[in-house]
Amino acid sequence: MGNGRLTLVRHGESIWNRQNRFTGWVDVSLSRAGMEEAERAGDLLRDQVFDCAFVSALLRAQDTLYEILKRNRHCDQYLRVHELNSAWYEHFVPSEDDRRELHIYVSDRLNERYYGDLQGRNKDRVRAEFGAEQVHLWRRSYDLPPPNGESLEMTAARALPYFRERIVPRLQRGQSVLVSAHGNSLRAIVMHLEGMTPEQIVQYELATGTPHVYRFDAEMNPLEKRILA
């Protein structure tokens, strides 16, 4: 069928982004500025029709998603599917109205990279303790994890199989898919889509609250990429 459309959105600024702290899997909320970023992303995507959405298990990505859907002209009701317990959360007798529901799939495989022993620590203080070069390697190398944490390579090892199994088939059927997640889990997906090298992807930044929109043919070859700002 082809012409699937994928919209990737990194969550808005979190309170720990603002405080210059390593966040990882700590489930902090959006800052006030982050909420405004999510609202702006919703305004940019107001007229977009989505067939389904995927989101990480973390609050900041979910709050961003709901702000986007709140502003969407075509989404007036939705249903959350918890991936680990989908047999429970999708167990219902359908009605005619269900055809209008947007299904939101929640999975921790789309979570941010796990920052291990650095989580919660101020980045400047960590640089003072370990040296700026070491911290830069932890943050920007592809395969070097922080102490007891994940590298980008390890994040990709869980995010990409999920993307291929759960999202790619929908794109191949021509659906429009929205993904709200995190800088590193989304970079893993972008690396795969654009054929980037590890050296290229570690330099690539996804701004918070800025939609990246891809369109594909049936073989998942990118036909178009737009960054909405």
Backbone torsions as a table, in degrees:
resi	resn	phi	psi	omega
1	MET	NA	-57.6	174.7
2	GLY	80.5	-174.7	-179.2
3	ASN	59.9	31.4	171.1
4	GLY	-67.6	152.0	-179.1
5	ARG	-127.3	129.5	-178.7
6	LEU	-118.5	125.2	176.8
7	THR	-114.8	117.3	179.0
8	LEU	-104.7	130.5	177.7
9	VAL	-131.7	121.6	169.8
10	ARG	-77.5	137.7	-177.6
11	HIS	-54.7	157.4	174.6
12	GLY	-65.3	169.2	-179.8
13	GLU	-53.5	132.2	177.1
14	SER	-95.0	169.5	179.1
15	ILE	-65.2	-29.5	178.0
16	TRP	-81.3	-27.3	168.3
17	ASN	-57.0	-46.9	-178.1
18	ARG	-64.7	-34.5	-179.3
19	GLN	-86.9	4.0	177.6
20	ASN	60.8	43.8	-179.1
21	ARG	-115.3	149.4	172.0
22	PHE	-69.7	129.6	-173.6
23	THR	-106.6	-58.5	-179.6
24	GLY	60.0	-122.6	-175.5
25	TRP	-93.5	2.0	176.5
26	VAL	-68.3	131.6	-165.7
27	ASP	-92.6	67.5	-177.9
28	VAL	-86.6	161.8	-177.8
29	SER	-89.5	171.6	171.4
30	LEU	-69.6	149.1	168.7
31	SER	-77.2	172.9	175.8
32	ARG	-60.3	-41.4	177.5
33	ALA	-64.2	-36.8	178.3
34	GLY	-65.9	-36.8	176.3
35	MET	-64.5	-39.3	177.9
36	GLU	-66.3	-36.3	175.3
37	GLU	-63.2	-42.2	178.2
38	ALA	-63.6	-39.2	178.1
39	GLU	-63.9	-41.0	178.5
40	ARG	-65.1	-40.0	176.6
41	ALA	-61.1	-40.1	176.9
42	GLY	-62.4	-39.2	177.4
43	ASP	-64.6	-39.0	179.5
44	LEU	-66.7	-29.5	-176.4
45	LEU	-105.6	15.7	-173.8
46	ARG	-56.2	-39.4	-174.2
47	ASP	-95.2	0.6	-179.1
48	GLN	-76.7	134.8	174.1
49	VAL	-93.3	125.2	177.6
50	PHE	-112.1	138.2	176.6
51	ASP	-88.5	-27.0	178.3
52	CYS	-166.0	169.3	179.2
53	ALA	-139.2	152.1	176.5
54	PHE	-127.9	142.0	-176.5
55	VAL	-147.2	151.8	176.2
56	SER	-71.5	176.9	179.8
57	ALA	-85.0	3.5	-174.0
58	LEU	-99.9	143.1	-171.7
59	LEU	-57.4	-41.2	-174.6
60	ARG	-65.6	-34.3	176.1
61	ALA	-73.2	-38.0	-179.4
62	GLN	-69.5	-42.5	177.3
63	ASP	-61.0	-38.5	177.0
64	THR	-62.8	-45.4	179.7
65	LEU	-59.6	-45.1	-175.6
66	TYR	-69.7	-31.1	174.3
67	GLU	-65.9	-38.2	177.8
68	ILE	-65.1	-47.3	-177.2
69	LEU	-68.3	-31.8	180.0
70	LYS	-60.7	-30.1	-177.7
71	ARG	-96.4	-2.7	-175.4
72	ASN	-80.3	131.5	-176.7
73	ARG	-70.2	-20.0	-172.3
74	HIS	-106.1	-4.9	-177.0
75	CYS	-114.2	102.8	179.4
76	ASP	-110.8	-4.0	174.2
77	GLN	-159.2	149.0	-179.9
78	TYR	-148.8	166.2	-175.5
79	LEU	-135.2	130.1	178.9
80	ARG	-89.9	133.5	174.3
81	VAL	-116.0	114.0	178.3
82	HIS	-82.8	114.6	-170.9
83	GLU	-57.0	-37.4	-176.6
84	LEU	-72.5	-22.5	-177.9
85	ASN	-129.4	39.4	-173.1
86	SER	-63.3	-28.4	178.8
87	ALA	-61.7	-32.1	177.0
88	TRP	-81.1	-49.1	-169.8
89	TYR	-78.3	-13.4	174.2
90	GLU	-108.0	11.7	-178.8
91	HIS	-88.4	98.5	177.6
92	PHE	-158.5	161.3	175.8
93	VAL	-90.3	116.4	-174.4
94	PRO	-71.9	155.1	175.8
95	SER	-127.5	176.1	179.7
96	GLU	-59.9	-38.4	-177.6
97	ASP	-64.6	-21.2	-176.1
98	ASP	-64.6	-20.6	179.8
99	ARG	-64.8	-20.9	-179.5
100	ARG	-90.3	-5.2	-176.1
101	GLU	-81.4	133.7	172.2
102	LEU	-87.0	124.5	177.5
103	HIS	-87.6	131.2	178.4
104	ILE	-111.9	120.5	-177.8
105	TYR	-101.3	123.3	-174.6
106	VAL	-105.5	124.0	-178.9
107	SER	-146.4	135.5	176.7
108	ASP	-75.6	-5.5	175.3
109	ARG	-71.2	-13.6	174.7
110	LEU	-97.7	5.0	-179.7
111	ASN	-61.0	160.9	171.4
112	GLU	-58.8	161.1	174.9
113	ARG	-62.5	146.0	-179.8
114	TYR	-82.4	120.5	-174.8
115	TYR	-91.5	6.3	170.9
116	GLY	57.4	-129.2	-175.1
117	ASP	-68.5	-11.8	-179.7
118	LEU	-86.1	-14.1	-174.0
119	GLN	-60.1	130.5	179.5
120	GLY	89.4	-12.2	-176.3
121	ARG	-87.9	146.8	176.1
122	ASN	-69.9	133.1	-174.7
123	LYS	-64.7	-38.0	179.6
124	ASP	-66.1	-38.5	178.8
125	ARG	-68.7	-35.0	176.2
126	VAL	-66.0	-39.8	176.5
127	ARG	-62.2	-40.6	179.7
128	ALA	-64.0	-33.9	-178.4
129	GLU	-80.0	-43.6	-172.4
130	PHE	-106.8	-12.1	-177.0
131	GLY	97.4	141.9	-176.4
132	ALA	-62.3	-36.7	-177.6
133	GLU	-65.9	-42.6	179.5
134	GLN	-64.3	-43.3	-180.0
135	VAL	-65.6	-38.1	176.8
136	HIS	-61.3	-39.9	178.3
137	LEU	-65.0	-42.6	178.4
138	TRP	-61.6	-38.9	-175.5
139	ARG	-82.7	-34.2	-167.2
140	ARG	-119.1	-6.2	174.0
141	SER	-80.0	157.9	-176.2
142	TYR	-80.6	-39.3	-169.1
143	ASP	-120.2	9.4	179.4
144	LEU	-104.9	109.3	-178.7
145	PRO	-81.1	153.9	168.6
146	PRO	-68.8	166.6	-177.5
147	PRO	-54.4	121.1	178.5
148	ASN	61.0	24.8	179.6
149	GLY	-122.3	-164.4	-178.8
150	GLU	-108.6	143.2	166.3
151	SER	-84.4	170.9	174.0
152	LEU	-62.2	-36.4	177.8
153	GLU	-60.4	-41.3	179.6
154	MET	-70.1	-36.2	175.6
155	THR	-63.5	-43.4	178.6
156	ALA	-62.8	-32.5	-177.7
157	ALA	-65.6	-22.0	174.9
158	ARG	-102.4	-33.3	-175.9
159	ALA	-76.1	-39.2	-175.2
160	LEU	-70.1	-43.3	175.1
161	PRO	-59.2	-37.9	177.1
162	TYR	-63.6	-43.8	178.7
163	PHE	-59.6	-45.3	-178.5
164	ARG	-67.5	-40.5	-175.9
165	GLU	-75.1	-40.4	-168.0
166	ARG	-105.5	-29.9	-172.2
167	ILE	-104.8	-44.1	-176.9
168	VAL	-56.3	-44.6	-180.0
169	PRO	-58.4	-33.5	178.0
170	ARG	-69.5	-40.1	177.4
171	LEU	-64.8	-38.6	179.2
172	GLN	-66.5	-24.5	175.5
173	ARG	-85.7	3.9	176.8
174	GLY	87.0	15.0	-178.4
175	GLN	-80.8	162.0	175.0
176	SER	-104.7	119.2	-171.6
177	VAL	-119.6	133.6	176.2
178	LEU	-109.0	131.3	177.2
179	VAL	-124.4	122.9	175.2
180	SER	-112.7	115.0	-175.6
181	ALA	-150.4	-136.5	-164.9
182	HIS	-132.4	164.6	-176.0
183	GLY	-53.5	-45.0	-174.7
184	ASN	-83.8	-39.3	177.4
185	SER	-65.8	-35.3	177.5
186	LEU	-73.9	-34.4	176.3
187	ARG	-63.2	-35.8	176.1
188	ALA	-59.8	-41.7	179.3
189	ILE	-68.7	-44.0	179.1
190	VAL	-61.4	-41.4	178.1
191	MET	-56.8	-44.4	179.2
192	HIS	-66.1	-45.9	-176.0
193	LEU	-65.7	-39.3	-173.2
194	GLU	-100.7	3.3	177.5
195	GLY	63.3	36.8	-179.1
196	MET	-78.1	154.4	173.1
197	THR	-83.9	163.7	174.6
198	PRO	-55.7	-35.6	179.8
199	GLU	-67.4	-36.6	-179.9
200	GLN	-72.7	-41.4	-173.0
201	ILE	-71.8	-30.6	-179.1
202	VAL	-69.8	-17.1	176.4
203	GLN	-93.7	-5.9	-174.3
204	TYR	-86.8	131.6	-179.8
205	GLU	-115.6	135.8	169.3
206	LEU	-106.7	114.7	-179.8
207	ALA	-66.6	146.2	179.2
208	THR	-63.4	137.0	175.3
209	GLY	68.0	21.4	-177.4
210	THR	-115.0	108.4	-177.2
211	PRO	-66.5	134.5	170.2
212	HIS	-108.7	120.4	-174.0
213	VAL	-115.0	122.3	178.2
214	TYR	-115.3	146.5	172.8
215	ARG	-126.1	139.0	-171.5
216	PHE	-129.1	158.4	167.4
217	ASP	-89.6	-176.1	-174.3
218	ALA	-65.7	-23.4	178.0
219	GLU	-91.7	11.1	179.3
220	MET	65.4	28.2	170.2
221	ASN	-82.8	129.0	-179.5
222	PRO	-65.2	129.2	176.1
223	LEU	-98.8	-25.9	-174.5
224	GLU	-161.8	145.5	171.9
225	LYS	-136.3	130.4	175.7
226	ARG	-131.1	139.3	172.9
227	ILE	-109.9	117.4	-174.9
228	LEU	-91.7	128.0	-178.6
229	ALA	-141.5	NA	NA
